[in-house]
Amino acid sequence: MNIRTIEGVPIQGKRVLIRTEFNVPLDQDLNVTDDTRIRAALPTIENAVTRGARVILGSHRGRPWGKRTEKDSLGPVAKHLSQLVGKQVLMANDCIGDETKRMVEQLKDGEILMLENIRFHTEENENTEWFAKELASLADVYVDDAFGSLHRSHASIVGVPRFVPIAVIGFLVKKELEFLEKALRYPDRPSLVVTGGAKISGKDGKIWVIRNLLDKTDTMLIGGKIACTFLKAKGFEVGDSLIDQRDVNGAGAQVKDDIEMASDVLQKAESLGTDLVLPVDAVVADKFDSEARLEVVPTSSIPDGWMMLDIGPKTSEVFSRRIKEARTVIWNGPMGVFEMEPFKSGTKMVATAIAEGPATSIIGGGDVVAAVNELGLGPKMTHISTGGGAMLAYLMGRDLPGLTALTDKHARERNG
């Protein structure tokens, strides 16, 4: 990974702006209910504090899109962070402006200031140059530690690095990239990818993940609603199971519907020798409802009027066995409608197999992370990504704009 990190730059007495990912949930009393992302950023924050930096934290929360809202304020996050670091985290009323600049200039070495929600300004999402310059004016050193936003072309992600003397990544981003890079470029073999969920097509559809990873893994297990598209491509009838039929023209490519794309993937997998495994049985229901009538049927015999809402027990056994044989596992997307009790089993079986297996495991995506945590299996996973969207973009083989902004800056520095 050819990119500079915070540990490689002098920060004593410097104003260090750390772009964090503190988009964490709050309860109705505005207390943090899940501080996973906050704790993940602690190594970078504590390193900067210990080394005598004047630490400034910038983040977004929610989607206020330019409106100041109490529910999206970062004040509760600053309060929670104060408890974690054992010292007061100061709170600014804005992320730019004269008052914020005065607070920054008054910071002493080792002190921490939290900026108010960057998304209270529409200029953040629009990547407006003057806004990026205003944020950059607060810092001598910029540290991107917001892996979950690296796929966004926002001012605090791609704009600020252009206007600060030094721009690097933090320990969280470094860890995320190292895990993903190893898993895709030089994994322990055999390697395996588990993918599921509902969205197969469109800009962020799972079809792009599957296509990109076919030549990088030994085995691919496909569950969830997207499996129905592949079953249909193999000539099976899938009853009333929903199959997206969106156009996916990408960068001017020929428009194909989902079934044709799935058929192409099946042919490519065969030519590459990648073992693409589809469900052999399914839990089907007569309606999309937790109170629906249920049956377990072969995927070759899904009846009309019924829909597949989870992988079946035979498939769960097959998937579990394959997972326990693997040495590297990447998982993105649930096996069924996990939020409904009757359709949890497939996802639970996969999660348990990964937790009990010997593989290095990389887990990402909001639904999967929620399922793993609900099952109490989080501590048994090797790495749980803090950024589902960024991880998905990486697995698709796409450039991450935030990372590109930093590597481009470092390249310009090397070339004078």
C-alpha positions as CSV (number, residue, x, y, z in Angstrom):
1,M,0.0,0.0,0.0
2,N,1.9,3.0,-1.3
3,I,0.4,5.8,0.8
4,R,1.6,7.7,3.8
5,T,0.2,7.2,7.3
6,I,-0.1,9.4,10.4
7,E,2.8,7.5,12.1
8,G,5.2,8.8,9.4
9,V,4.7,12.5,9.8
10,P,5.7,15.0,12.6
11,I,2.6,16.3,14.4
12,Q,3.9,17.7,17.7
13,G,2.3,21.1,18.2
14,K,0.5,20.8,14.8
15,R,-3.1,21.3,14.1
16,V,-4.2,17.8,13.0
17,L,-7.6,17.5,11.3
18,I,-8.8,13.9,11.5
19,R,-11.7,13.1,9.2
20,T,-13.6,10.4,11.2
21,E,-16.7,8.3,10.5
22,F,-18.9,9.1,13.5
23,N,-22.2,8.5,11.8
24,V,-23.4,6.5,14.8
25,P,-26.9,5.8,16.1
26,L,-28.5,7.7,19.0
27,D,-31.5,6.8,21.1
28,Q,-34.4,9.3,21.8
29,D,-32.4,10.8,24.7
30,L,-29.5,11.4,22.3
31,N,-27.2,8.8,23.8
32,V,-24.9,6.8,21.6
33,T,-26.3,3.2,21.3
34,D,-23.5,1.7,19.2
35,D,-20.0,3.1,19.5
36,T,-18.2,0.6,17.2
37,R,-17.1,3.3,14.8
38,I,-16.0,5.6,17.6
39,R,-13.9,2.9,19.2
40,A,-12.4,2.0,15.8
41,A,-11.1,5.5,15.5
42,L,-9.5,5.6,19.0
43,P,-6.0,4.3,17.9
44,T,-5.6,7.3,15.5
45,I,-7.0,9.9,17.9
46,E,-4.9,8.6,20.9
47,N,-1.8,8.5,18.8
48,A,-2.2,12.1,17.8
49,V,-3.0,13.2,21.4
50,T,0.0,11.2,22.9
51,R,2.3,12.8,20.3
52,G,1.2,16.3,21.3
53,A,-0.9,17.2,18.3
54,R,-3.8,19.7,18.6
55,V,-6.5,17.4,17.5
56,I,-9.5,18.5,15.4
57,L,-12.2,15.9,14.6
58,G,-14.5,16.3,11.6
59,S,-17.4,14.0,10.7
60,H,-20.9,13.8,9.4
61,R,-24.0,12.3,11.1
62,G,-27.2,11.4,9.3
63,R,-28.4,13.2,6.2
64,P,-29.4,16.7,7.2
65,W,-28.5,18.0,3.7
66,G,-27.7,21.5,4.8
67,K,-30.1,21.9,7.6
68,R,-29.1,22.2,11.3
69,T,-31.0,19.5,13.3
70,E,-30.5,18.6,16.9
71,K,-30.9,14.9,16.2
72,D,-27.9,15.1,13.8
73,S,-25.6,17.1,16.0
74,L,-22.2,15.6,17.0
75,G,-22.5,17.0,20.5
76,P,-23.6,13.6,21.9
77,V,-20.7,12.0,20.1
78,A,-18.2,14.4,21.7
79,K,-19.7,13.7,25.1
80,H,-19.4,9.9,24.5
81,L,-15.9,10.2,23.2
82,S,-14.9,12.2,26.3
83,Q,-15.7,9.2,28.4
84,L,-13.7,6.9,26.1
85,V,-10.5,9.0,26.0
86,G,-10.7,10.1,29.7
87,K,-10.6,13.8,28.9
88,Q,-12.9,16.5,27.8
89,V,-13.6,16.8,24.1
90,L,-14.4,20.4,23.2
91,M,-17.4,21.0,20.9
92,A,-17.6,23.7,18.2
93,N,-20.9,25.1,17.2
94,D,-19.9,24.8,13.5
95,C,-17.2,23.3,11.3
96,I,-16.1,26.6,9.7
97,G,-16.3,30.3,10.6
98,D,-14.5,32.7,12.8
99,E,-15.7,31.2,16.1
100,T,-14.5,27.8,15.1
101,K,-11.1,29.2,14.0
102,R,-10.7,30.9,17.4
103,M,-11.4,27.6,19.1
104,V,-8.8,25.9,17.0
105,E,-6.2,28.6,17.6
106,Q,-6.8,28.3,21.3
107,L,-6.2,24.5,21.4
108,K,-3.2,23.3,23.4
109,D,-1.0,20.4,22.6
110,G,-2.9,17.1,23.3
111,E,-6.4,18.8,23.4
112,I,-9.3,17.6,21.2
113,L,-11.9,19.7,19.4
114,M,-15.0,18.2,17.7
115,L,-16.3,20.2,14.8
116,E,-20.1,20.3,14.3
117,N,-21.7,18.1,11.6
118,I,-20.0,18.8,8.3
119,R,-23.2,17.9,6.4
120,F,-25.0,20.9,8.0
121,H,-23.4,22.6,5.0
122,T,-24.6,21.5,1.5
123,E,-21.2,22.4,0.2
124,E,-19.8,19.3,1.8
125,N,-21.8,16.9,-0.5
126,E,-21.3,19.3,-3.5
127,N,-17.5,19.3,-2.9
128,T,-17.5,23.1,-3.2
129,E,-13.9,24.4,-3.3
130,W,-14.3,27.4,-0.9
131,F,-15.8,25.0,1.7
132,A,-12.9,22.6,1.3
133,K,-10.5,25.5,1.7
134,E,-12.2,26.7,4.8
135,L,-11.9,23.3,6.4
136,A,-8.3,23.0,5.2
137,S,-7.5,26.4,6.8
138,L,-8.0,24.8,10.2
139,A,-5.2,22.3,9.8
140,D,-1.5,21.8,9.2
141,V,-2.0,18.0,8.8
142,Y,-5.1,16.2,7.4
143,V,-5.7,12.6,8.4
144,D,-8.4,10.6,6.6
145,D,-9.6,7.9,9.0
146,A,-13.1,7.7,7.6
147,F,-13.0,4.5,5.6
148,G,-16.8,4.5,5.3
149,S,-16.7,7.7,3.3
150,L,-13.7,7.0,1.0
151,H,-16.1,6.2,-1.9
152,R,-17.7,9.6,-1.7
153,S,-16.4,12.7,-3.6
154,H,-17.2,15.1,-0.8
155,A,-15.3,18.2,0.2
156,S,-13.9,16.8,3.5
157,I,-12.8,13.7,1.7
158,V,-11.4,14.7,-1.7
159,G,-11.3,18.5,-1.5
160,V,-9.4,19.2,1.8
161,P,-6.3,17.1,0.8
162,R,-5.6,19.6,-2.1
163,F,-5.3,22.5,0.3
164,V,-3.3,21.2,3.3
165,P,0.5,20.9,3.5
166,I,0.3,17.2,4.6
167,A,-2.4,14.7,4.0
168,V,-2.2,11.0,5.2
169,I,-4.4,8.1,6.4
170,G,-5.0,7.0,9.9
171,F,-4.8,3.5,11.5
172,L,-8.4,2.6,10.8
173,V,-8.2,3.2,7.1
174,K,-4.8,1.5,7.0
175,K,-6.2,-1.6,8.7
176,E,-9.3,-1.8,6.4
177,L,-7.2,-1.5,3.3
178,E,-4.6,-4.0,4.4
179,F,-7.3,-6.7,5.2
180,L,-9.0,-6.1,1.8
181,E,-5.8,-6.0,-0.2
182,K,-4.5,-9.2,1.3
183,A,-7.8,-11.0,0.8
184,L,-8.1,-10.0,-2.9
185,R,-4.4,-10.0,-4.0
186,Y,-2.7,-12.8,-1.9
187,P,-5.2,-14.6,0.2
188,D,-4.6,-17.8,2.2
189,R,-6.1,-20.6,0.1
190,P,-8.6,-21.8,-0.4
191,S,-10.4,-18.5,-0.5
192,L,-14.2,-18.0,-0.5
193,V,-16.7,-15.2,-1.0
194,V,-20.2,-15.3,0.4
195,T,-22.6,-12.8,-1.2
196,G,-26.3,-12.2,-0.7
197,G,-28.8,-9.5,-0.2
198,A,-31.4,-8.1,-2.5
199,K,-29.9,-5.7,-5.1
200,I,-28.2,-7.4,-8.0
201,S,-28.2,-4.6,-10.6
202,G,-27.8,-0.9,-10.9
203,K,-24.7,1.1,-10.0
204,D,-24.2,-0.6,-6.7
205,G,-25.6,-4.0,-7.6
206,K,-23.9,-7.2,-6.3
207,I,-23.4,-8.4,-9.9
208,W,-20.4,-6.1,-10.1
209,V,-18.9,-7.6,-7.0
210,I,-19.4,-11.1,-8.3
211,R,-18.0,-10.3,-11.7
212,N,-14.9,-8.6,-10.2
213,L,-14.1,-11.4,-7.7
214,L,-14.6,-14.4,-10.0
215,D,-10.9,-14.6,-10.8
216,K,-9.8,-13.6,-7.3
217,T,-11.4,-16.4,-5.3
218,D,-11.7,-20.2,-5.4
219,T,-15.3,-20.5,-4.4
220,M,-18.3,-18.2,-4.4
221,L,-21.5,-18.9,-2.5
222,I,-24.6,-16.9,-3.6
223,G,-27.7,-16.6,-1.4
224,G,-30.4,-14.0,-0.8
225,K,-32.7,-12.6,-3.4
226,I,-29.9,-12.2,-5.9
227,A,-29.6,-16.1,-6.0
228,C,-33.0,-16.1,-7.7
229,T,-31.6,-14.3,-10.7
230,F,-28.9,-16.9,-11.1
231,L,-31.4,-19.7,-10.7
232,K,-33.6,-18.2,-13.4
233,A,-30.5,-17.9,-15.6
234,K,-30.1,-21.7,-15.2
235,G,-33.6,-22.3,-16.4
236,F,-35.3,-22.7,-13.0
237,E,-38.7,-21.2,-12.3
238,V,-38.6,-19.1,-9.1
239,G,-42.3,-18.5,-8.5
240,D,-43.1,-15.0,-7.3
241,S,-39.5,-14.4,-6.1
242,L,-38.7,-10.8,-7.1
243,I,-36.0,-10.4,-9.8
244,D,-34.8,-6.9,-10.7
245,Q,-35.1,-6.0,-14.3
246,R,-33.2,-2.7,-14.3
247,D,-31.0,-1.4,-17.1
248,V,-27.3,-1.5,-16.2
249,N,-25.6,0.4,-18.9
250,G,-22.6,1.4,-16.7
251,A,-20.1,3.3,-18.6
252,G,-21.8,3.1,-22.0
253,A,-21.8,-0.7,-22.0
254,Q,-24.5,-2.6,-23.9
255,V,-27.7,-2.8,-21.8
256,K,-28.4,-6.2,-20.5
257,D,-31.0,-7.4,-18.1
258,D,-30.1,-9.1,-14.9
259,I,-30.8,-12.7,-16.2
260,E,-28.5,-12.2,-19.1
261,M,-25.8,-10.8,-16.9
262,A,-26.1,-13.7,-14.5
263,S,-25.8,-16.1,-17.4
264,D,-22.6,-14.4,-18.5
265,V,-21.3,-14.7,-14.9
266,L,-22.1,-18.4,-14.8
267,Q,-20.2,-19.0,-18.1
268,K,-17.2,-16.9,-16.9
269,A,-17.1,-18.8,-13.6
270,E,-17.0,-22.1,-15.5
271,S,-14.2,-20.9,-17.8
272,L,-12.2,-19.7,-14.9
273,G,-12.7,-22.8,-12.9
274,T,-14.3,-20.8,-10.0
275,D,-16.8,-22.9,-8.1
276,L,-20.0,-20.8,-8.0
277,V,-22.4,-22.5,-5.7
278,L,-26.1,-21.7,-5.7
279,P,-28.8,-22.8,-3.3
280,V,-30.2,-26.3,-3.8
281,D,-33.2,-25.7,-1.6
282,A,-35.1,-22.7,-0.2
283,V,-37.5,-21.5,2.5
284,V,-40.4,-20.2,0.5
285,A,-43.5,-18.3,1.6
286,D,-46.9,-17.5,0.1
287,K,-46.4,-13.8,0.9
288,F,-43.8,-11.4,2.2
289,D,-44.8,-11.6,5.8
290,S,-43.4,-13.1,9.0
291,E,-46.9,-14.8,9.4
292,A,-46.9,-16.3,5.9
293,R,-47.2,-20.0,5.3
294,L,-43.8,-21.6,4.8
295,E,-42.4,-24.6,3.0
296,V,-38.9,-25.9,2.3
297,V,-38.6,-26.9,-1.4
298,P,-35.8,-27.7,-3.9
299,T,-34.8,-24.6,-5.8
300,S,-35.7,-26.5,-9.0
301,S,-39.3,-26.7,-7.8
302,I,-40.4,-23.3,-6.3
303,P,-44.2,-23.3,-6.9
304,D,-46.1,-20.5,-8.6
305,G,-47.4,-17.9,-6.2
306,W,-44.6,-18.5,-3.6
307,M,-41.3,-16.6,-3.1
308,M,-37.9,-17.6,-1.9
309,L,-37.1,-15.7,1.4
310,D,-34.2,-17.7,2.8
311,I,-31.8,-20.5,1.7
312,G,-32.9,-24.0,2.9
313,P,-31.3,-26.4,5.4
314,K,-29.5,-28.5,2.8
315,T,-28.0,-25.3,1.3
316,S,-27.0,-24.1,4.7
317,E,-25.2,-27.4,5.3
318,V,-23.4,-27.1,2.0
319,F,-22.4,-23.5,2.6
320,S,-21.3,-24.2,6.1
321,R,-19.1,-27.1,5.0
322,R,-17.5,-25.0,2.3
323,I,-16.9,-22.1,4.7
324,K,-15.1,-24.4,7.2
325,E,-12.8,-25.7,4.5
326,A,-11.7,-22.1,3.5
327,R,-8.8,-20.2,4.9
328,T,-10.0,-16.7,3.7
329,V,-13.7,-15.7,3.7
330,I,-15.2,-12.4,2.6
331,W,-18.9,-12.0,3.4
332,N,-21.3,-9.3,2.1
333,G,-25.0,-9.7,2.1
334,P,-27.5,-11.8,4.1
335,M,-28.8,-15.2,3.0
336,G,-32.5,-14.2,3.5
337,V,-34.8,-11.7,5.0
338,F,-33.0,-11.8,8.3
339,E,-35.1,-9.1,9.9
340,M,-38.0,-11.6,9.9
341,E,-37.7,-14.4,12.4
342,P,-38.8,-17.3,10.1
343,F,-36.1,-16.3,7.6
344,K,-33.0,-15.9,9.9
345,S,-31.7,-19.5,9.7
346,G,-29.6,-19.3,6.6
347,T,-27.8,-16.1,7.7
348,K,-27.3,-17.6,11.2
349,M,-25.8,-20.8,9.8
350,V,-23.4,-18.9,7.6
351,A,-22.4,-16.6,10.5
352,T,-21.8,-19.5,12.8
353,A,-19.8,-21.4,10.3
354,I,-17.5,-18.4,9.7
355,A,-17.1,-17.8,13.5
356,E,-16.2,-21.4,14.1
357,G,-14.1,-21.9,11.0
358,P,-10.3,-21.4,10.7
359,A,-10.4,-18.7,8.0
360,T,-9.4,-15.1,8.2
361,S,-12.8,-13.5,7.9
362,I,-13.8,-10.1,6.6
363,I,-17.4,-9.0,7.1
364,G,-19.0,-5.9,5.6
365,G,-22.4,-4.4,4.9
366,G,-24.9,-3.0,7.3
367,D,-27.3,-6.0,7.2
368,V,-24.6,-8.6,7.7
369,V,-22.8,-6.6,10.5
370,A,-26.2,-6.2,12.3
371,A,-26.9,-9.9,12.0
372,V,-23.4,-10.9,13.3
373,N,-23.7,-8.5,16.2
374,E,-27.3,-9.6,17.0
375,L,-26.0,-13.2,17.2
376,G,-23.1,-12.2,19.5
377,L,-20.5,-13.4,17.0
378,G,-18.7,-10.2,16.3
379,P,-15.7,-10.9,18.5
380,K,-15.2,-14.2,16.6
381,M,-14.8,-12.5,13.2
382,T,-11.3,-11.4,12.2
383,H,-12.3,-8.1,10.8
384,I,-15.7,-6.3,10.6
385,S,-15.5,-3.4,8.2
386,T,-16.7,0.0,9.4
387,G,-17.8,1.0,5.9
388,G,-20.2,-1.2,3.9
389,G,-20.4,1.2,0.9
390,A,-16.7,1.7,0.7
391,M,-16.0,-2.0,1.1
392,L,-18.6,-2.8,-1.6
393,A,-16.9,-0.3,-4.0
394,Y,-13.5,-1.9,-3.3
395,L,-14.9,-5.3,-4.0
396,M,-16.3,-4.1,-7.2
397,G,-12.8,-3.0,-8.3
398,R,-13.7,0.7,-8.3
399,D,-11.3,3.5,-7.3
400,L,-12.1,5.1,-3.9
401,P,-12.1,8.9,-4.5
402,G,-10.8,9.7,-1.1
403,L,-7.9,7.3,-1.5
404,T,-7.2,8.6,-5.0
405,A,-7.1,12.2,-3.7
406,L,-4.3,11.2,-1.2
407,T,-2.3,9.0,-3.6
408,D,-2.4,11.8,-6.2
409,K,-1.2,14.3,-3.7
410,H,1.7,12.0,-2.6
411,A,2.6,11.4,-6.3
412,R,2.8,15.2,-6.9
413,E,5.0,15.6,-3.8
414,R,7.4,12.9,-5.0
415,N,7.6,14.5,-8.5
416,G,8.3,17.9,-7.0
